[in-house]
Amino acid sequence: MLLLDIYVFFIALFLGSFFNVVAIRLLKKESIVYPHSNCPNCNHKISALDLIPIFSFLLLKGQCRYCHTKISPLYPFGELLTASSLFIVYKFIGFELELIPAVMITIVLILSVLTDIREQLILDVITIPALVILLITRLFIGTESFWFYGIGGGVGFVLLLLIALVSRGGMGGGDIKLYAAIGVALGPWMTVISLMLASFLGAIVGSLLIITGGVKRKQPIAFGPFIFVGTIVAYLFGDGIWDWYINMWYTE
């Protein structure tokens, strides 16, 4: 079992390296398979030895082997984010059919985080195909009926649309479509919990950044990372959170 865990973690690390490339090239509207990876500064082709997740970044001391330009820390961040999140999802869900939609929405969230923190964009080319594929998946996999998950998608879409309208553009169209996909993966109740957690975490972090001078008041910040955390927590622990919330009101 330990060997399997190690294998899963390292496969996820290499997926994280690939997802970095996918995020960057989708933002630039380039092919994700061609050309080969190269340094954005000197355009030198990067060798396979320099593409080993985390290890290569540490070995090269965070800079290009050829022109010595600093490599963005977002690269190892993306690799660790992918490895840790996919490993956690795999460990909590196990080799059950539900692991399929869980991994799918986790990958969508990872890619959304990687594009959002770079350009504050969550791309339709990621969210719309994911929504369609998740809808098809929910025809065959799920503890509830297909309509339950379909309603979840509608709840996610409508809630974020209302927030976008009320905030007058404070929420982007990419977030709305992402939450539609999240709704299909989680169902309506867990989608609401996901949004509550994401909003709560976003409010805390945003307030701290304003207090410390990290951002200016009314300066937009990427909401994708908070959606990521809220959704993963809701997916894995949402039932317990929901029971606690209901029992708290019932007790009172």
BAFI-3210 file (N, C-alpha, C; in Angstrom, 3 decimals, decimal comma, padded with zeros to 6 digits):
// residues 252
n [1|2|3|4|5|6|7|8|9|10|11|12|13|14|15|16|17|18|19|20|21|22|23|24|25|26|27|28|29|30|31|32|33|34|35|36|37|38|39|40|41|42|43|44|45|46|47|48|49|50|51|52|53|54|55|56|57|58|59|60|61|62|63|64|65|66|67|68|69|70|71|72|73|74|75|76|77|78|79|80|81|82|83|84|85|86|87|88|89|90|91|92|93|94|95|96|97|98|99|100|101|102|103|104|105|106|107|108|109|110|111|112|113|114|115|116|117|118|119|120|121|122|123|124|125|126|127|128|129|130|131|132|133|134|135|136|137|138|139|140|141|142|143|144|145|146|147|148|149|150|151|152|153|154|155|156|157|158|159|160|161|162|163|164|165|166|167|168|169|170|171|172|173|174|175|176|177|178|179|180|181|182|183|184|185|186|187|188|189|190|191|192|193|194|195|196|197|198|199|200|201|202|203|204|205|206|207|208|209|210|211|212|213|214|215|216|217|218|219|220|221|222|223|224|225|226|227|228|229|230|231|232|233|234|235|236|237|238|239|240|241|242|243|244|245|246|247|248|249|250|251|252]
n.u [000,828|001,977|003,864|002,139|000,915|003,130|003,677|001,323|001,524|003,880|003,225|001,209|002,745|004,206|002,065|001,320|003,428|002,904|000,394|001,066|002,229|000,011|-001,759|-000,325|-000,016|-002,644|-003,564|-002,060|-003,140|-002,009|-000,768|-000,968|000,689|002,725|005,200|008,092|008,896|010,374|012,708|011,208|012,619|015,269|014,597|015,645|015,583|014,286|015,830|015,080|016,054|015,874|013,240|012,181|009,853|009,879|012,479|014,220|013,868|014,936|017,548|018,520|018,500|016,326|016,533|017,073|019,020|020,558|020,361|020,146|017,995|015,509|013,311|009,835|008,264|005,776|005,807|006,916|004,961|002,563|003,100|003,314|000,785|-000,886|000,048|-000,388|-003,174|-004,485|-003,515|-004,604|-007,361|-007,493|-006,723|-008,790|-011,120|-010,572|-010,314|-012,871|-015,806|-016,616|-014,292|-013,601|-015,251|-014,402|-011,607|-011,683|-012,999|-011,193|-008,884|-009,830|-010,195|-007,535|-006,293|-007,765|-007,007|-004,305|-004,409|-005,843|-004,321|-002,242|-003,248|-005,663|-007,856|-010,330|-010,707|-012,944|-012,379|-011,514|-013,515|-016,059|-015,890|-015,328|-017,671|-019,527|-018,431|-018,531|-021,296|-022,028|-020,611|-021,961|-024,271|-023,779|-022,290|-022,605|-024,039|-026,527|-029,453|-029,214|-030,466|-030,268|-027,587|-027,621|-029,295|-027,621|-025,622|-027,116|-027,703|-025,123|-024,425|-026,462|-026,228|-023,637|-024,013|-025,916|-024,387|-022,458|-024,045|-025,032|-022,660|-021,790|-019,957|-017,955|-017,516|-016,258|-017,114|-015,922|-015,742|-018,436|-019,133|-017,362|-018,406|-020,768|-019,857|-018,714|-021,036|-022,298|-020,524|-020,616|-023,284|-026,313|-026,366|-023,751|-022,496|-023,407|-022,244|-019,566|-019,348|-019,903|-017,726|-015,585|-016,121|-015,982|-013,292|-012,038|-012,812|-011,508|-008,751|-008,540|-009,076|-006,894|-004,812|-005,359|-005,050|-002,345|-001,237|-000,816|-002,552|-004,558|-007,514|-010,518|-009,101|-008,950|-008,655|-007,474|-010,011|-010,053|-008,233|-009,539|-011,996|-011,082|-010,109|-012,474|-014,151|-012,817|-012,732|-015,490|-016,269|-014,960|-015,493|-017,983|-020,475|-020,214|-019,829|-022,279|-024,081|-023,184|-023,845|-026,656|-027,383|-026,486|-028,290|-030,614|-030,238|-030,185]
n.v [-001,202|001,203|001,544|001,907|004,305|006,033|005,843|006,936|009,567|010,511|010,276|012,169|014,426|014,726|015,126|017,605|019,180|019,063|020,306|022,911|023,739|023,458|025,392|027,813|027,836|027,724|030,178|031,780|031,025|028,937|025,831|022,902|020,792|021,199|023,680|021,896|022,187|025,264|027,818|030,827|033,173|032,949|031,150|028,641|025,138|023,045|020,504|017,024|016,335|018,678|018,950|017,562|017,318|019,604|018,643|019,445|022,219|022,852|021,873|023,529|025,850|027,541|028,866|029,435|027,077|027,952|030,783|031,819|033,193|033,889|031,325|031,150|030,792|029,750|027,462|025,147|025,408|024,758|022,086|020,910|021,545|020,047|017,402|017,078|017,609|015,770|013,413|013,508|013,413|010,898|009,274|009,712|008,973|006,572|003,569|003,772|004,119|006,745|008,111|008,868|011,160|012,810|013,131|014,330|016,858|017,907|018,221|020,135|022,263|022,668|023,511|025,825|027,363|027,731|029,271|031,435|032,647|033,553|035,256|036,147|034,884|032,511|029,988|029,443|027,367|025,419|025,077|024,684|022,290|020,563|020,714|019,520|016,917|016,060|016,035|013,939|011,890|011,755|010,511|007,871|007,463|007,918|008,554|009,554|010,470|011,311|013,740|015,045|015,839|017,375|019,449|020,473|021,590|023,638|025,148|025,984|027,573|029,577|030,773|031,938|033,606|035,413|036,606|037,821|039,691|041,263|042,232|043,683|042,907|042,001|039,344|037,050|035,781|033,319|032,175|031,684|029,676|027,743|027,113|025,945|023,514|022,523|022,235|020,092|018,071|017,962|018,163|019,868|020,657|020,373|022,082|024,589|024,685|024,621|027,139|028,845|028,288|029,050|031,775|032,708|032,113|033,635|036,207|036,485|036,199|038,246|040,497|040,405|040,824|043,432|044,809|044,345|045,611|044,262|044,203|046,762|048,457|047,431|046,417|043,868|040,356|037,042|034,661|032,011|030,236|030,151|029,071|026,582|025,483|025,586|023,882|021,363|020,795|020,740|018,618|016,405|016,564|017,592|016,441|015,962|018,594|019,720|018,208|019,018|021,736|021,676|020,317|022,151|024,288|022,915|022,095|024,537]
n.w [000,000|000,745|-001,294|-003,442|-002,697|-002,821|-005,533|-006,672|-005,691|-006,944|-009,649|-009,717|-009,187|-011,584|-013,279|-012,322|-013,240|-015,973|-015,983|-015,334|-017,736|-019,429|-018,343|-018,761|-021,563|-022,496|-021,608|-023,274|-025,615|-027,089|-028,504|-026,499|-026,761|-028,546|-029,278|-027,873|-024,356|-023,424|-022,372|-021,421|-021,618|-022,894|-024,794|-025,093|-025,576|-023,093|-021,303|-020,571|-018,062|-016,677|-016,216|-014,180|-011,642|-008,900|-007,973|-010,088|-010,020|-007,506|-007,846|-009,854|-008,522|-008,771|-011,240|-014,798|-016,578|-018,681|-019,311|-016,830|-015,845|-013,413|-012,346|-012,159|-008,981|-009,149|-010,651|-009,123|-007,163|-008,527|-009,097|-006,535|-005,527|-007,222|-006,751|-003,953|-003,626|-005,372|-004,252|-001,668|-002,250|-003,454|-001,245|000,604|-000,728|-002,011|-004,057|-005,480|-007,576|-007,399|-007,273|-009,825|-010,836|-008,752|-009,090|-011,583|-011,140|-009,353|-010,923|-012,733|-010,965|-010,139|-012,554|-012,928|-010,734|-011,375|-013,707|-012,793|-010,730|-012,210|-014,285|-013,413|-014,537|-015,339|-017,482|-020,228|-021,934|-020,293|-018,282|-019,564|-021,280|-019,137|-017,627|-019,369|-019,627|-016,976|-016,557|-018,276|-017,023|-014,587|-015,328|-015,007|-012,709|-009,258|-006,043|-005,868|-007,862|-011,388|-011,836|-009,424|-009,352|-011,628|-010,821|-008,889|-010,516|-011,666|-009,376|-008,574|-010,791|-010,816|-008,259|-008,359|-010,529|-009,534|-007,501|-009,106|-010,452|-008,353|-007,272|-009,349|-011,435|-009,806|-009,672|-011,952|-015,268|-015,683|-013,147|-012,647|-014,522|-013,699|-011,198|-011,956|-012,986|-010,636|-009,123|-010,442|-009,835|-007,010|-006,164|-004,982|-002,135|-001,079|-002,803|-002,037|000,514|-000,263|-001,550|000,593|002,307|000,627|000,284|002,917|003,569|001,596|002,364|004,825|004,141|002,228|003,830|005,574|003,749|002,947|005,373|005,895|003,782|001,450|-000,707|-002,275|-001,108|-002,635|-004,735|-007,101|-006,384|-007,041|-007,029|-007,420|-005,899|-003,409|-004,064|-004,792|-002,318|-000,756|-002,217|-002,268|000,473|001,019|-000,621|000,524|003,274|003,581|004,315|007,068|007,951|007,197|008,801|011,337|011,229|010,934|013,304|015,168|014,898|015,452|018,065|019,362]
ca.u [000,000|002,891|004,420|001,069|000,779|004,282|003,477|000,266|002,029|004,851|002,491|000,521|003,764|004,479|000,863|001,391|004,350|002,167|-000,690|001,682|002,355|-001,340|-002,292|000,393|-000,270|-004,045|-003,647|-001,459|-003,857|-001,046|-000,936|-000,435|001,566|003,838|006,498|008,613|009,101|011,573|012,813|010,512|013,539|016,286|013,958|016,410|014,811|014,582|016,095|014,245|016,621|015,458|011,777|011,759|009,133|010,493|013,907|014,948|013,810|015,899|018,880|018,916|018,380|015,255|016,887|017,320|020,375|021,291|020,460|020,138|016,800|014,791|012,112|008,733|007,911|004,477|006,024|006,856|003,669|001,600|003,422|002,942|-000,672|-001,461|000,401|-001,022|-004,631|-004,899|-003,205|-005,598|-008,634|-007,347|-006,683|-010,077|-012,196|-010,173|-010,580|-014,310|-016,213|-016,713|-012,975|-013,519|-015,650|-013,604|-010,343|-012,001|-013,247|-009,941|-008,022|-010,417|-009,891|-006,099|-006,043|-008,393|-006,128|-003,055|-004,660|-006,376|-003,267|-001,354|-003,878|-007,006|-008,788|-010,709|-010,967|-014,058|-011,853|-011,367|-014,738|-017,200|-015,729|-015,417|-019,086|-020,166|-017,914|-019,063|-022,717|-022,058|-020,139|-022,998|-025,295|-023,395|-021,610|-023,131|-024,897|-027,860|-029,901|-028,589|-031,117|-029,718|-026,354|-027,995|-029,773|-026,415|-025,004|-027,947|-027,520|-023,817|-024,471|-027,352|-025,658|-022,523|-024,566|-026,519|-023,289|-021,850|-024,956|-025,082|-021,352|-021,540|-018,703|-016,966|-017,302|-016,110|-017,877|-015,243|-016,139|-019,813|-019,130|-016,650|-019,310|-021,722|-019,183|-018,615|-022,366|-022,546|-019,664|-020,934|-024,701|-026,701|-026,071|-022,313|-022,109|-023,666|-021,199|-018,333|-019,357|-019,806|-016,344|-014,730|-016,376|-015,461|-011,836|-011,656|-013,001|-010,445|-007,462|-008,613|-008,959|-005,505|-003,977|-005,596|-004,458|-000,889|-000,803|-000,526|-003,397|-005,306|-008,952|-011,235|-008,261|-009,397|-007,714|-007,941|-010,925|-009,880|-007,679|-010,532|-012,945|-010,396|-010,123|-013,858|-014,726|-012,183|-013,206|-016,911|-016,363|-014,470|-016,002|-019,216|-021,563|-019,994|-020,070|-023,726|-024,700|-022,845|-024,607|-028,070|-027,492|-026,284|-029,550|-031,631|-029,978|-030,597]
ca.v [000,000|002,337|001,706|002,463|005,712|006,755|005,869|007,914|010,913|010,927|010,479|013,451|015,463|014,920|015,753|019,012|019,824|019,199|021,276|024,236|024,027|023,622|026,684|028,907|027,844|028,083|031,635|032,383|030,454|028,136|024,390|022,351|019,653|021,624|022,991|021,379|023,213|026,071|028,966|031,975|034,304|032,686|030,258|027,391|023,940|022,529|019,063|016,196|016,379|019,929|018,956|016,709|018,191|020,029|018,339|020,293|023,600|022,954|021,631|024,709|026,998|028,420|029,693|028,735|026,546|028,562|032,244|032,126|033,950|033,236|030,546|031,521|029,796|029,158|026,126|024,136|025,520|023,973|020,664|020,485|021,645|018,897|016,164|016,993|017,557|014,492|012,357|013,581|012,926|009,449|008,611|009,812|008,299|005,211|003,093|003,680|004,806|008,178|008,713|009,405|012,571|013,565|013,491|015,254|018,224|018,371|018,687|021,400|023,269|022,948|024,329|027,130|028,085|028,082|030,390|032,576|033,360|034,181|036,323|036,381|034,374|031,105|029,900|028,640|026,168|024,436|024,835|024,204|020,848|019,845|020,646|018,516|015,589|015,699|015,683|012,585|010,979|011,606|009,591|006,503|007,383|008,823|007,951|010,138|010,430|012,274|015,052|015,661|016,511|018,417|020,581|021,041|022,454|024,838|025,931|026,629|028,608|030,674|031,478|032,788|034,640|036,423|037,334|038,671|040,797|042,137|042,877|044,467|042,510|041,553|037,923|036,893|034,740|032,045|031,636|031,211|028,389|026,790|026,639|025,031|022,218|022,098|021,791|018,760|017,132|017,886|018,219|021,213|021,028|020,539|023,265|025,737|024,665|025,015|028,586|029,489|028,160|029,856|033,189|032,972|032,119|034,784|037,427|036,547|036,452|039,573|041,482|040,391|041,450|044,880|045,305|044,292|046,379|043,391|044,696|047,961|048,282|047,290|045,785|042,475|039,265|035,787|033,920|030,594|029,440|029,975|028,096|025,290|024,992|025,375|022,732|020,130|020,544|020,357|017,287|015,352|016,663|018,368|015,787|016,231|020,025|019,927|017,638|019,901|022,981|021,386|019,986|023,378|025,027|022,079|022,129|025,854]
ca.w [000,000|000,794|-002,636|-004,269|-002,304|-003,375|-006,988|-006,957|-005,410|-007,961|-010,906|-009,569|-009,324|-013,008|-013,826|-011,948|-014,175|-017,231|-015,804|-015,442|-019,169|-019,958|-017,897|-019,427|-023,013|-022,730|-021,441|-024,474|-026,765|-027,835|-028,414|-025,254|-027,069|-029,402|-029,318|-026,603|-023,321|-023,569|-021,473|-022,008|-021,788|-023,924|-025,778|-025,196|-025,266|-021,758|-021,348|-019,702|-016,714|-016,037|-016,118|-013,061|-010,705|-007,639|-007,934|-011,033|-009,519|-006,405|-008,376|-010,627|-007,618|-009,217|-012,399|-016,056|-016,690|-019,793|-019,225|-015,399|-015,464|-012,318|-012,682|-011,276|-007,957|-009,477|-011,218|-008,063|-006,484|-009,285|-008,946|-005,177|-005,415|-007,906|-006,057|-002,632|-003,708|-005,948|-003,287|-000,587|-002,785|-003,624|000,051|001,298|-001,464|-002,317|-005,412|-005,722|-008,799|-007,123|-007,468|-011,186|-010,836|-007,774|-009,740|-012,676|-010,647|-008,740|-012,016|-013,218|-009,948|-010,196|-013,738|-012,698|-009,814|-012,061|-014,629|-012,045|-010,000|-013,182|-015,066|-012,870|-015,533|-015,341|-018,911|-020,723|-022,583|-019,217|-017,514|-020,352|-021,522|-017,860|-017,276|-020,238|-019,280|-015,654|-016,741|-018,847|-015,977|-013,565|-015,812|-014,654|-011,411|-008,244|-005,025|-006,061|-009,252|-012,285|-011,692|-008,224|-009,741|-012,573|-010,009|-008,284|-011,511|-011,770|-008,149|-008,653|-011,821|-010,421|-007,105|-008,786|-011,409|-008,661|-006,867|-010,140|-010,732|-007,181|-007,099|-010,571|-012,065|-008,841|-009,929|-013,388|-015,930|-015,504|-011,834|-012,763|-015,219|-012,846|-010,145|-012,568|-013,001|-009,233|-008,713|-010,988|-009,108|-005,585|-005,817|-004,512|-000,749|-000,920|-003,579|-001,156|001,542|-000,942|-001,765|001,906|002,767|-000,242|000,572|004,253|003,490|000,779|003,152|005,835|003,479|001,633|004,907|006,044|002,719|003,001|006,616|005,790|002,621|000,317|-001,797|-001,948|-000,984|-003,910|-005,746|-007,265|-006,157|-007,623|-006,150|-007,710|-004,802|-002,346|-004,603|-004,715|-000,935|-000,345|-002,908|-001,794|001,847|000,944|-001,238|001,412|004,643|003,552|005,058|008,486|008,170|007,093|010,007|012,452|011,075|011,216|014,725|015,937|014,903|016,082|019,515|019,860]
c.u [000,867|003,481|003,390|000,880|001,905|004,122|002,441|000,784|002,981|004,212|001,785|001,508|004,054|003,260|000,863|002,311|003,661|001,067|-000,160|001,773|000,985|-001,894|-001,645|000,027|-001,728|-004,251|-003,090|-002,143|-002,902|-001,369|-000,307|000,533|002,778|003,981|006,886|008,822|010,413|011,549|012,121|011,426|014,531|015,794|014,724|015,515|015,252|014,732|015,208|014,740|016,152|013,941|011,270|011,096|009,896|012,014|014,691|014,979|014,836|017,326|019,411|018,847|017,395|015,613|017,174|018,781|021,223|021,446|020,399|019,004|016,051|013,538|011,023|008,456|006,528|004,630|006,048|005,553|002,626|001,832|003,005|001,437|-001,341|-001,197|-000,352|-002,538|-005,113|-004,626|-004,230|-006,944|-008,603|-007,390|-008,039|-011,175|-011,845|-010,529|-012,061|-014,640|-016,275|-015,369|-012,861|-014,001|-014,850|-012,289|-010,596|-012,183|-011,996|-008,988|-008,524|-010,087|-008,413|-005,785|-006,617|-007,559|-004,892|-003,248|-005,098|-005,279|-002,275|-001,996|-005,262|-008,066|-009,058|-011,322|-012,135|-013,579|-011,581|-012,721|-015,878|-017,050|-015,856|-016,873|-019,794|-019,735|-018,448|-020,540|-022,855|-021,650|-021,209|-024,199|-025,043|-022,815|-022,219|-024,019|-026,318|-028,233|-029,168|-029,174|-030,642|-028,459|-026,616|-028,506|-028,595|-025,707|-025,777|-027,789|-026,190|-023,819|-025,273|-026,778|-024,540|-023,000|-025,178|-025,444|-022,642|-022,729|-024,988|-023,784|-020,952|-020,161|-017,639|-016,646|-017,285|-016,950|-017,251|-015,607|-017,531|-019,852|-018,396|-017,583|-020,436|-021,133|-019,040|-019,952|-022,693|-021,721|-020,149|-022,409|-025,024|-026,232|-024,578|-021,783|-022,305|-022,598|-019,867|-018,253|-019,235|-018,367|-015,398|-014,881|-015,807|-013,941|-011,346|-011,762|-011,885|-009,108|-007,440|-008,439|-007,530|-004,573|-004,139|-004,924|-002,932|-000,346|-000,462|-001,331|-004,100|-006,791|-009,591|-010,355|-008,658|-008,282|-008,324|-008,802|-010,752|-009,303|-008,679|-011,638|-012,357|-010,498|-011,546|-014,457|-014,132|-012,664|-014,658|-017,064|-016,023|-015,127|-017,363|-020,359|-021,430|-020,252|-021,560|-024,448|-024,432|-023,683|-026,076|-028,271|-027,327|-027,582|-030,650|-031,498|-030,448|-032,113]
c.v [001,258|002,615|002,315|003,946|006,553|006,908|006,926|009,335|011,393|011,097|011,826|014,618|015,767|015,504|017,250|019,793|020,061|020,254|022,708|024,669|024,289|025,005|027,840|028,984|028,143|029,587|032,359|031,928|029,716|026,654|023,874|021,196|020,038|023,133|022,445|022,537|023,951|027,243|030,166|033,177|034,070|031,737|028,954|026,221|023,372|021,013|018,321|016,233|017,612|020,026|018,038|017,596|018,397|019,858|019,277|021,749|023,810|022,813|022,860|025,992|028,048|029,322|028,830|028,297|027,357|030,078|032,747|033,078|033,182|032,527|030,895|030,426|029,186|027,760|025,044|024,200|024,665|022,484|020,144|020,535|020,431|017,604|016,014|016,832|016,231|013,339|012,335|013,037|011,407|008,718|008,624|009,023|006,850|004,825|002,748|004,411|006,321|008,880|009,359|010,856|013,416|014,022|014,503|016,672|018,773|018,911|020,012|022,538|023,652|023,860|025,733|027,981|028,585|029,201|031,633|033,349|034,011|035,399|036,716|036,033|032,894|030,855|028,985|027,334|025,059|024,071|024,231|022,727|020,028|019,672|019,560|017,108|015,130|015,330|014,269|011,560|010,710|010,789|008,176|006,371|008,392|008,077|008,479|010,034|011,479|013,659|015,788|016,456|017,609|019,656|021,269|021,984|023,749|025,743|026,674|027,782|029,818|031,469|032,422|033,891|035,762|037,265|038,290|039,887|041,796|042,909|043,711|044,185|042,051|040,073|037,715|035,762|033,373|031,380|031,028|029,832|027,329|026,246|025,781|023,620|021,659|021,554|020,400|017,716|016,899|017,708|019,544|021,578|021,268|021,736|024,533|025,827|025,105|026,526|029,340|029,448|029,035|031,341|033,584|033,070|033,323|036,086|037,594|036,914|037,841|040,664|041,567|041,060|042,965|045,486|045,380|045,073|045,537|043,752|045,961|047,638|048,343|046,766|044,325|041,481|037,992|035,029|032,408|029,768|029,185|029,002|026,695|024,705|024,675|024,129|021,420|019,784|020,091|018,947|016,185|015,360|017,350|017,752|016,055|017,682|020,318|019,410|018,522|021,171|022,762|021,108|021,217|024,168|024,245|022,121|023,459|026,015]
c.w [000,000|-000,588|-003,590|-003,971|-002,900|-004,885|-007,373|-006,774|-006,508|-009,331|-010,870|-009,678|-010,796|-013,725|-013,525|-012,860|-015,520|-017,122|-015,824|-016,904|-019,780|-019,603|-018,654|-020,904|-023,334|-022,569|-022,662|-025,756|-027,698|-027,677|-027,128|-025,507|-027,907|-029,319|-027,946|-025,624|-023,551|-022,599|-022,111|-022,243|-022,935|-025,009|-025,985|-024,804|-023,925|-021,829|-020,356|-018,256|-015,952|-015,880|-015,011|-012,004|-009,393|-007,658|-008,845|-010,569|-008,417|-006,917|-009,117|-009,811|-008,149|-010,376|-013,626|-016,118|-017,678|-019,655|-017,782|-014,990|-014,384|-012,844|-011,674|-010,251|-008,191|-010,071|-010,129|-007,268|-007,194|-009,144|-007,568|-004,963|-006,039|-007,144|-004,741|-002,744|-004,298|-004,983|-002,160|-001,049|-002,939|-002,274|000,750|000,588|-001,760|-003,745|-005,570|-007,010|-008,607|-007,274|-008,845|-011,245|-009,856|-008,378|-010,849|-012,164|-009,964|-009,801|-012,570|-012,249|-009,978|-011,382|-013,567|-011,751|-010,548|-013,079|-013,865|-011,324|-010,962|-013,843|-014,552|-013,910|-015,270|-016,710|-019,266|-021,343|-021,566|-018,627|-018,331|-020,735|-020,239|-017,441|-018,075|-019,841|-017,925|-015,733|-017,297|-017,795|-014,939|-014,045|-015,310|-013,248|-010,451|-007,262|-005,104|-007,537|-010,082|-012,076|-010,458|-008,565|-010,773|-011,865|-009,333|-009,241|-011,670|-010,564|-008,193|-009,636|-011,360|-009,253|-007,517|-009,727|-010,587|-007,980|-007,862|-010,432|-009,579|-007,016|-008,310|-011,160|-011,106|-008,981|-011,432|-013,942|-015,783|-014,190|-011,899|-013,414|-014,416|-011,785|-010,686|-012,606|-011,582|-008,753|-009,209|-010,241|-007,680|-005,281|-005,148|-003,115|-000,552|-001,714|-002,760|-000,080|000,947|-001,110|-000,446|002,424|001,958|000,066|001,927|004,231|002,694|001,544|004,185|005,195|002,861|002,673|005,418|005,032|002,711|004,228|006,513|004,596|001,411|-000,915|-001,317|-001,852|-002,375|-005,041|-005,885|-006,975|-006,726|-006,609|-006,329|-006,577|-003,668|-002,782|-004,494|-003,304|-000,487|-000,955|-002,424|-000,389|001,832|000,383|-000,240|002,791|004,731|004,352|006,553|008,827|008,145|008,337|011,222|012,409|011,436|012,700|015,603|016,013|015,616|017,607|020,112|019,834]
res [m|l|l|l|d|i|y|v|f|f|i|a|l|f|l|g|s|f|f|n|v|v|a|i|r|l|l|k|k|e|s|i|v|y|p|h|s|n|c|p|n|c|n|h|k|i|s|a|l|d|l|i|p|i|f|s|f|l|l|l|k|g|q|c|r|y|c|h|t|k|i|s|p|l|y|p|f|g|e|l|l|t|a|s|s|l|f|i|v|y|k|f|i|g|f|e|l|e|l|i|p|a|v|m|i|t|i|v|l|i|l|s|v|l|t|d|i|r|e|q|l|i|l|d|v|i|t|i|p|a|l|v|i|l|l|i|t|r|l|f|i|g|t|e|s|f|w|f|y|g|i|g|g|g|v|g|f|v|l|l|l|l|i|a|l|v|s|r|g|g|m|g|g|g|d|i|k|l|y|a|a|i|g|v|a|l|g|p|w|m|t|v|i|s|l|m|l|a|s|f|l|g|a|i|v|g|s|l|l|i|i|t|g|g|v|k|r|k|q|p|i|a|f|g|p|f|i|f|v|g|t|i|v|a|y|l|f|g|d|g|i|w|d|w|y|i|n|m|w|y|t|e]
***
